[in-house]
Amino acid sequence: MSIQTLVEQATIASSPFDTDSFNQAVMSTYARFPIALERGAGCRVWDTQGREYLDFVAGIATCTLGHAHPALVEAVTRQIQKLHHVSNLYYIPEQGELAKWIVQHSCAERVFFCNSGAEANEAAIKLVRKYAHTVLQIEKPIILTARDSFHGRTLATITATAQPKYQKNFEPLVPGFDYVPYNDIGAVEAAISELDEGDYRVAAILIEPLQGEGGVRPGDIAYFQKLRQICNETGVLLIFDEVQVGMGRSGKLWGYECLGVEPDIFTSAKGLGGGIPIGAMMCKSFCDVFQPGEHASTFGGNPFACGVALTVCETLERENILQNVQDRGEQLRDGLRAIAAKYPNHITEVRGWGLINGMELNADVQSTAPDVVKAAIDEGLLLVPAGPKVVRFVPPLIVTQAEVEQALQAVDKAMAAVTA
Ligand SMILES: Cc1ncc(COP(=O)(O)O)c(C=O)c1O
């Protein structure tokens, strides 16, 4: 049964918010839990009935500084009063400052700004294709991606996303992609040699350092190091999708730091703007092959998004938030493992990095991740599934020790309810 159906079936106390008129006007691309959120502060949000929730979803790993953080409020206000949008036909100082910050704090040498994770991955796909045609002299470049990955909802990125459920009914897909199992180096080696035929050749590997939507599966260090070595030896470009795991969520600024390898290209979005829409594609200078007019975005890199994202980046650094991510992540995993020990038939594994963690439910028991999420909502805690059997914990990176403790108590009660 799909997550959509499971969410639809999960019943919670009805809310006076008029969901019928909402559903008549808004396309039903989401299965929504029937609460309407209207206010937030720190790691807490309130629904239209005034009920308070601890937010361990954070807009799905996006609200880096939580809700209404004073630095974010100040940055939004300052930037909207000063200048919010001009075209990339002119130099935009905030864009330059944000790009410099990213370059100083990563292995990147160049940055392109856009509006979302999918758009950042599209930019990376286009960059690879141009590099393949003009530098590698590949007529028909192939990009390898991993099974159970998630890279976005545009046509190229659903093709990159190696999960049939996201592709069904949207064929024909974009040519030039092939899939390998995650954390399996033999499969990559085989694909590179098998696809070296006629005009076809592997030009790049696009992969998440930790698979988020695919069930919170961390990359294997030995696998990623070997991947880097293969790419060095073959000239294949290594692209990391850091849209979910980047910007401090792993406890390091970038997920690749957890694996000890640097990509040639990587993408970011979600946490970069702390909830303000922004995406970015970073690369080393050797593969920066775009010329003026070859790729663009009207809103990409505007003063508003870049000014606010720069404040998010500087606040992360100034308030030493990465240390909090590491400490709170450990506290959360320890607490979840203690809960797992109480429900050994129901919880099979707790895994993750920093503040991106998953609690896997036993495939043989009836309870699903949406059941646990629904029970947690009843306990005043917002969580999000990552597949039908994994409950994901992605709170704001400023979450406190007391809030993690409160969330653990709510999970314990939710597990008691679903296993009763
Ligand atoms: C790893 C990864 N890549 C790309 C995306 C797509 O990002 P967006 O929804 O901003 O287009 C997501 C969204 O969940 C993601 O987790």
The ligand as a Gaussian input file, in Angstrom:
#p B3LYP/6-31G(d) Opt

LIG

0 1
 C       18.087000      14.491000      -1.809000
 C       17.046000      15.361000      -2.442000
 N       17.274000      15.864000      -3.655000
 C       16.374000      16.673000      -4.265000
 C       15.186000      16.974000      -3.666000
 C       14.197000      17.851000      -4.366000
 O       14.191000      19.112000      -3.765000
 P       13.000000      20.129000      -4.069000
 O       11.772000      19.554000      -3.465000
 O       13.447000      21.412000      -3.402000
 O       12.904000      20.268000      -5.539000
 C       14.898000      16.460000      -2.390000
 C       13.611000      16.731000      -1.731000
 O       13.197000      16.058000      -0.829000
 C       15.861000      15.629000      -1.760000
 O       15.639000      15.099000      -0.562000

